């Protein structure tokens, strides 16, 4: 060993060496604590929240401390993007598998505490079939606003006018390491699951993957604009392959042929307006699918046409509707979205 430190160790006896090591360790611990405290109890408010089971929780002590979490803000009466956000996170939940509730925890916090009581939140969670690792929380309005601001999810201009005009992003992070990231709720579910289950876990639970081989790589897949839109906006709730797989909404294979074209365009464009008008078919679909409203995805007329074209093309490529898929004769089984 060479250098100033080695010189000191050579001349000092063992007590001095032990003292030096203790000092170095204590200094390292102090630096680590100072570095992480910025995102610890000194930063996050320890406000009281209530979950869907009526249990009282403290935000820092019970919700995020020493945990890997994903946090977003919703309200259950939302007929815009909230249902799609929740459905997308449900896909992430499924991708995490047994890590959900063990290594990773989800929290959806209501921004409408007057309406979203624990009972309402519990019913909302049941509609999506969420698991025990995902809690829905409510609290005082001023505390919820404080949390939005501390988590970087407060939309200053919009929410100052209408508190419900909220961010559709979510925060993912590991409180113990101080690593936090803002992500879109509509990121690829597998990417979010890998971030939460592996990266933020310091790869303790990394899945074994074979060594990359360019020769064996899949060919590049080209998506049409409509297919891309369907994948990022519609796929959280629907399939379009005739599989009859369980989703928030039903499979949509053949829906273009079974629905009136004008009705279908409007249903995709402004489903919230049609529900407010109590369109008979829209209301029938709403009641059939656990009263989860089709969200307004903010698609342009061109994007609506692209999605319809994609669904129509899938139906023309030889796919067949399975026996478990909705029949064309049942007017309330296949929504036009």
C-alpha positions as CSV (number, residue, x, y, z in Angstrom):
1,X,0.0,0.0,0.0
2,X,1.4,3.4,-1.0
3,X,0.5,7.0,-0.5
4,X,-0.3,9.2,2.5
5,X,-2.9,6.8,3.9
6,X,-0.5,3.9,3.9
7,X,2.2,5.9,5.6
8,X,-0.1,6.6,8.5
9,X,-1.2,3.0,8.8
10,X,2.5,1.8,8.8
11,X,3.4,4.2,11.7
12,X,0.2,3.9,13.7
13,X,-0.6,1.0,16.0
14,X,-3.7,-1.2,15.7
15,X,-5.9,1.0,17.9
16,X,-5.3,4.0,15.6
17,X,-6.0,1.9,12.6
18,X,-9.3,0.7,14.0
19,X,-10.2,4.3,14.9
20,X,-9.4,5.5,11.4
21,X,-11.6,2.8,9.9
22,X,-14.5,3.7,12.2
23,X,-14.1,7.3,11.3
24,X,-14.1,6.5,7.6
25,X,-17.2,4.3,7.9
26,X,-19.0,7.0,9.9
27,X,-18.1,9.6,7.3
28,X,-19.4,7.4,4.5
29,X,-22.6,6.8,6.4
30,X,-23.1,10.5,7.0
31,X,-22.5,11.3,3.3
32,X,-24.9,8.6,2.2
33,X,-27.6,9.9,4.6
34,X,-27.1,13.5,3.5
35,X,-27.3,12.4,-0.1
36,X,-30.5,10.4,0.3
37,X,-32.3,12.7,2.7
38,X,-33.3,15.1,-0.1
39,X,-35.9,12.5,-1.2
40,X,-36.7,11.1,2.3
41,X,-38.8,12.2,5.2
42,X,-37.5,15.7,5.0
43,X,-39.0,16.1,1.5
44,X,-42.1,14.0,1.4
45,X,-45.1,15.1,3.5
46,X,-46.3,12.4,6.0
47,X,-50.0,13.4,5.4
48,X,-52.8,11.0,6.4
49,X,-54.6,9.1,3.7
50,X,-57.3,6.4,3.7
51,X,-57.3,3.3,1.5
52,X,-60.3,1.5,-0.1
53,X,-60.6,-0.7,3.0
54,X,-60.9,2.3,5.4
55,X,-57.4,1.9,6.8
56,X,-55.5,5.0,7.8
57,X,-52.0,5.4,6.2
58,X,-49.3,7.9,6.4
59,X,-47.9,8.8,3.1
60,X,-44.2,8.6,4.0
61,X,-44.2,6.0,6.8
62,X,-46.7,3.6,5.3
63,X,-47.0,4.3,1.6
64,X,-43.5,4.9,0.2
65,X,-40.9,4.3,2.9
66,X,-38.4,1.6,1.9
67,X,-40.6,0.6,-1.0
68,X,-40.6,0.5,-4.8
69,X,-43.8,2.2,-5.9
70,X,-45.8,3.6,-8.8
71,X,-48.1,6.5,-8.0
72,X,-50.7,8.2,-10.1
73,X,-53.7,10.5,-9.5
74,X,-57.3,9.7,-10.7
75,X,-60.9,10.2,-9.8
76,X,-63.5,7.5,-10.2
77,X,-66.2,9.6,-12.0
78,X,-63.7,10.6,-14.7
79,X,-65.1,9.9,-18.2
80,X,-62.0,11.0,-20.0
81,X,-58.6,9.3,-19.6
82,X,-58.6,7.9,-16.0
83,X,-60.2,4.5,-16.9
84,X,-57.6,4.0,-19.7
85,X,-54.8,4.9,-17.3
86,X,-56.1,2.4,-14.8
87,X,-56.5,-0.3,-17.5
88,X,-52.9,0.4,-18.7
89,X,-51.5,0.0,-15.2
90,X,-53.5,-3.2,-14.8
91,X,-51.4,-4.5,-17.7
92,X,-48.2,-3.5,-15.8
93,X,-49.6,-5.3,-12.7
94,X,-50.1,-8.5,-14.7
95,X,-46.6,-8.2,-16.2
96,X,-45.0,-8.0,-12.7
97,X,-46.7,-11.2,-11.7
98,X,-45.7,-12.4,-8.2
99,X,-43.5,-9.3,-7.6
100,X,-46.7,-7.2,-7.3
101,X,-47.4,-6.7,-3.6
102,X,-44.1,-8.2,-2.6
103,X,-41.4,-6.1,-4.3
104,X,-43.6,-3.4,-6.0
105,X,-46.6,-1.5,-4.9
106,X,-49.1,0.7,-6.8
107,X,-51.0,3.6,-5.3
108,X,-53.8,5.5,-7.1
109,X,-54.7,8.7,-5.2
110,X,-58.1,10.3,-5.8
111,X,-58.2,14.0,-6.5
112,X,-61.9,14.1,-5.8
113,X,-62.0,13.2,-2.1
114,X,-65.6,14.5,-1.6
115,X,-67.0,11.9,-3.9
116,X,-64.4,9.1,-3.7
117,X,-65.0,7.6,-0.4
118,X,-63.3,4.3,0.6
119,X,-66.5,2.4,-0.5
120,X,-66.4,4.1,-4.0
121,X,-62.7,3.4,-4.4
122,X,-63.2,-0.2,-3.5
123,X,-66.0,-0.6,-6.1
124,X,-63.8,1.1,-8.7
125,X,-60.8,-1.3,-7.9
126,X,-63.2,-4.3,-8.2
127,X,-64.3,-3.2,-11.7
128,X,-60.7,-3.5,-12.9
129,X,-59.9,-6.7,-10.9
130,X,-56.9,-5.2,-9.2
131,X,-54.8,-7.2,-6.8
132,X,-53.7,-6.7,-3.1
133,X,-50.5,-4.9,-4.1
134,X,-52.5,-2.0,-5.4
135,X,-54.2,0.5,-3.1
136,X,-56.6,3.3,-3.9
137,X,-56.3,6.2,-1.6
138,X,-58.2,9.3,-0.6
139,X,-57.5,12.2,1.8
140,X,-58.0,15.9,2.4
141,X,-58.0,18.0,-0.7
142,X,-55.2,20.2,0.4
143,X,-53.1,17.2,1.3
144,X,-53.7,15.6,-2.1
145,X,-52.7,18.8,-3.9
146,X,-49.5,19.0,-1.8
147,X,-48.6,15.4,-2.8
148,X,-49.2,16.2,-6.5
149,X,-46.9,19.2,-6.2
150,X,-44.2,17.3,-4.3
151,X,-44.3,14.4,-6.8
152,X,-44.1,16.8,-9.8
153,X,-47.6,15.9,-11.0
154,X,-49.4,19.2,-10.4
155,X,-50.3,20.9,-13.7
156,X,-50.0,24.5,-12.6
157,X,-51.9,26.4,-15.3
158,X,-54.7,23.8,-15.8
159,X,-55.3,22.7,-12.3
160,X,-55.3,26.2,-10.9
161,X,-58.5,26.6,-13.0
162,X,-59.9,23.1,-12.7
163,X,-58.3,20.7,-10.1
164,X,-59.6,17.7,-12.0
165,X,-57.7,18.7,-15.2
166,X,-54.8,16.6,-13.9
167,X,-51.6,15.1,-15.2
168,X,-51.9,11.6,-16.7
169,X,-48.3,10.8,-15.9
170,X,-47.2,8.7,-13.0
171,X,-44.2,8.6,-10.7
172,X,-42.2,5.5,-10.2
173,X,-39.4,5.2,-7.6
174,X,-37.4,3.5,-4.9
175,X,-37.6,5.5,-1.7
176,X,-34.6,3.7,-0.1
177,X,-32.3,4.6,-3.0
178,X,-33.8,8.0,-3.8
179,X,-34.3,7.0,-7.5
180,X,-37.5,8.6,-8.9
181,X,-38.7,9.0,-12.5
182,X,-41.8,10.5,-14.1
183,X,-43.3,8.2,-16.8
184,X,-46.3,8.2,-19.0
185,X,-49.2,5.9,-18.0
186,X,-49.2,4.8,-21.6
187,X,-45.6,3.6,-21.8
188,X,-45.3,0.0,-22.9
189,X,-46.5,-2.1,-19.9
190,X,-43.5,-4.5,-20.3
191,X,-41.1,-1.6,-20.2
192,X,-42.7,-0.2,-17.0
193,X,-42.7,-3.6,-15.4
194,X,-39.0,-4.1,-16.1
195,X,-38.2,-0.7,-14.7
196,X,-40.2,-1.4,-11.5
197,X,-39.3,-5.0,-11.1
198,X,-35.7,-5.0,-12.2
199,X,-34.0,-1.6,-12.6
200,X,-35.4,0.1,-9.5
201,X,-34.7,-3.1,-7.6
202,X,-31.0,-2.8,-8.6
203,X,-31.5,-5.9,-10.8
204,X,-31.9,-8.2,-7.8
205,X,-34.7,-9.9,-9.6
206,X,-33.5,-9.6,-13.1
207,X,-34.8,-12.3,-15.4
208,X,-32.3,-14.5,-17.1
209,X,-32.2,-13.7,-20.8
210,X,-30.2,-15.4,-23.5
211,X,-27.2,-13.7,-25.0
212,X,-28.2,-11.4,-27.9
213,X,-27.7,-12.8,-31.3
214,X,-28.2,-10.5,-34.3
215,X,-28.5,-13.4,-36.7
216,X,-31.5,-14.7,-34.7
217,X,-33.2,-11.3,-34.3
218,X,-36.8,-10.9,-35.4
219,X,-37.4,-9.0,-38.6
220,X,-38.3,-5.3,-38.2
221,X,-42.0,-4.9,-37.7
222,X,-43.7,-2.0,-39.5
223,X,-46.8,-0.6,-37.9
224,X,-49.5,1.3,-39.7
225,X,-50.6,4.6,-38.0
226,X,-53.9,2.9,-37.0
227,X,-52.2,-0.1,-35.5
228,X,-49.8,2.1,-33.6
229,X,-52.7,4.1,-32.2
230,X,-54.6,1.0,-31.3
231,X,-51.6,-0.4,-29.4
232,X,-51.0,2.7,-27.3
233,X,-54.6,3.9,-26.8
234,X,-57.0,0.9,-27.1
235,X,-55.1,-2.2,-26.3
236,X,-55.2,-1.6,-22.5
237,X,-58.9,-2.4,-22.7
238,X,-59.5,-4.4,-25.9
239,X,-58.1,-7.1,-28.1
240,X,-58.9,-7.3,-31.8
241,X,-58.1,-10.9,-32.6
242,X,-61.3,-12.9,-31.9
243,X,-59.7,-14.6,-28.9
244,X,-62.4,-13.6,-26.4
245,X,-59.6,-13.0,-23.9
246,X,-60.7,-11.3,-20.6
247,X,-60.1,-7.5,-20.8
248,X,-61.7,-4.4,-19.4
249,X,-63.7,-4.3,-22.7
250,X,-64.5,-7.0,-25.3
251,X,-62.6,-8.1,-28.3
252,X,-63.3,-5.9,-31.3
253,X,-62.7,-8.1,-34.3
254,X,-65.4,-7.5,-36.9
255,X,-66.8,-4.4,-35.1
256,X,-66.4,-2.3,-38.2
257,X,-68.7,-4.6,-40.1
258,X,-71.3,-4.8,-37.4
259,X,-71.6,-1.2,-36.5
260,X,-73.1,1.8,-38.3
261,X,-70.1,3.8,-39.7
262,X,-71.3,7.2,-38.5
263,X,-72.1,5.8,-35.0
264,X,-68.7,4.1,-34.7
265,X,-66.8,7.2,-35.7
266,X,-68.6,9.3,-33.1
267,X,-68.3,6.6,-30.4
268,X,-64.6,6.6,-30.8
269,X,-64.4,10.3,-31.1
270,X,-66.6,11.5,-28.2
271,X,-68.0,8.6,-26.1
272,X,-68.4,10.8,-23.1
273,X,-70.8,13.0,-25.0
274,X,-72.8,10.1,-26.2
275,X,-73.1,8.7,-22.6
276,X,-74.2,12.1,-21.4
277,X,-76.8,12.1,-24.1
278,X,-77.8,8.6,-23.0
279,X,-77.4,7.1,-26.5
280,X,-79.3,3.8,-26.2
281,X,-76.4,1.6,-27.5
282,X,-73.8,3.5,-25.6
283,X,-75.7,3.1,-22.4
284,X,-76.2,-0.6,-23.0
285,X,-72.5,-1.1,-23.4
286,X,-71.8,1.0,-20.3
287,X,-74.1,-1.2,-18.2
288,X,-72.7,-4.4,-19.6
289,X,-69.1,-3.7,-18.9
290,X,-69.2,-3.0,-15.2
291,X,-70.3,0.7,-15.8
292,X,-66.8,1.6,-16.9
293,X,-67.1,4.4,-19.4
294,X,-65.4,4.4,-22.7
295,X,-62.8,7.2,-22.2
296,X,-62.4,10.1,-24.6
297,X,-58.9,9.6,-25.9
298,X,-58.7,13.0,-27.6
299,X,-58.3,11.5,-31.1
300,X,-58.5,13.7,-34.1
301,X,-60.9,12.9,-37.0
302,X,-57.9,11.5,-39.0
303,X,-56.8,9.3,-36.1
304,X,-60.3,8.0,-35.7
305,X,-60.3,6.9,-39.4
306,X,-56.9,5.3,-39.0
307,X,-58.0,3.2,-36.0
308,X,-61.1,2.1,-37.9
309,X,-59.1,1.3,-41.0
310,X,-56.7,-0.9,-38.9
311,X,-59.6,-2.8,-37.2
312,X,-61.2,-3.3,-40.6
313,X,-57.9,-4.6,-42.1
314,X,-57.4,-7.1,-39.3
315,X,-60.9,-8.5,-40.1
316,X,-59.9,-8.9,-43.7
317,X,-56.7,-10.8,-43.0
318,X,-58.3,-14.2,-42.5
319,X,-58.9,-14.0,-38.7
320,X,-62.0,-15.7,-37.4
321,X,-64.2,-14.8,-34.5
322,X,-64.0,-17.5,-31.9
323,X,-67.1,-19.2,-30.5
324,X,-66.7,-17.2,-27.2
325,X,-66.7,-13.9,-29.0
326,X,-69.9,-11.7,-29.1
327,X,-72.5,-12.6,-31.7
328,X,-73.4,-10.1,-34.3
329,X,-77.1,-10.4,-33.3
330,X,-76.5,-9.1,-29.8
331,X,-76.6,-5.3,-30.0
332,X,-75.0,-4.8,-26.5
333,X,-72.0,-7.1,-26.7
334,X,-69.5,-5.4,-28.9
335,X,-68.8,-1.8,-28.3
336,X,-67.7,0.3,-31.2
337,X,-64.4,1.5,-29.8
